[in-house]
Amino acid sequence: MKLFENKEKISRKEFRDFFKKKNPILPGTGQRLFSIDEKKKMEEKLFRREQMGFISKDEYKNFIAKKSKEKYLARDWARKRIVEKKIKFLRKLGDL
C-alpha cells in the first residue's frame, strides 16, 4: 500500500495512521526510523499547523527535496546515512 494510492491528496489522519503502521527498525540499532518527535515535526512541516489539513503529492515531493538538502548540510557521515535512509523510505512510501 502506498501513501498516495489513487489519490491526489491525503489528510493528516491518513498520514498519521500510515506512519503508525509503516515505521521500520534501523538495523543494528534496534530503534525506529522515525521517533515520535520526528513524526510530529514532519506533520507540522507538511500540514502547516492546520486543524485538519491536506497534503498533495507535489507538496510531499517538495518536502523530500528539503530532506535531501538536509542530508547535504549534515556534517558527519552517520547523520547523512540516517537522513538518506529516511529519504529512501519516504520516496518508497509516496511511490516516487
LINRAUR-V351018 format. One record per residue. RES is the residue in one letter. PSI is psi in degrees with one decimal (* if undefined). Layout:
res->{RES RES}
psi->{PSI PSI}
This chain:
res->{M K L F E N K E K I S R K E F R D F F K K K N P I L P G T G Q R L F S I D E K K K M E E K L F R R E Q M G F I S K D E Y K N F I A K K S K E K Y L A R D W A R K R I V E K K I K F L R K L G D L}
psi->{132.7 160.0 -43.8 41.0 111.1 27.0 149.4 -29.5 159.3 159.4 167.0 -38.7 -43.3 -42.6 -46.7 -45.0 -39.2 -41.4 -23.4 -38.8 -38.8 85.2 89.8 160.9 134.4 128.6 137.7 -20.3 -30.2 7.0 155.1 153.0 -43.8 125.8 170.7 -41.5 -40.1 -39.7 -41.8 -40.9 -41.4 -42.6 -46.0 -39.0 -39.7 -40.3 -0.6 46.6 17.1 149.9 -54.0 74.3 167.8 153.0 137.9 171.0 -36.4 -40.9 -36.4 -40.2 -40.7 -37.7 -41.6 -36.8 -38.3 -36.6 -36.2 -38.7 -40.6 -36.3 -44.6 -20.8 -12.9 142.1 -34.2 156.9 -33.4 -44.4 -40.4 -41.6 -39.1 -45.3 -38.5 -40.7 -39.1 -41.9 -46.0 -42.8 -44.6 -38.3 -41.5 -41.4 -42.9 -1.9 50.0 *}
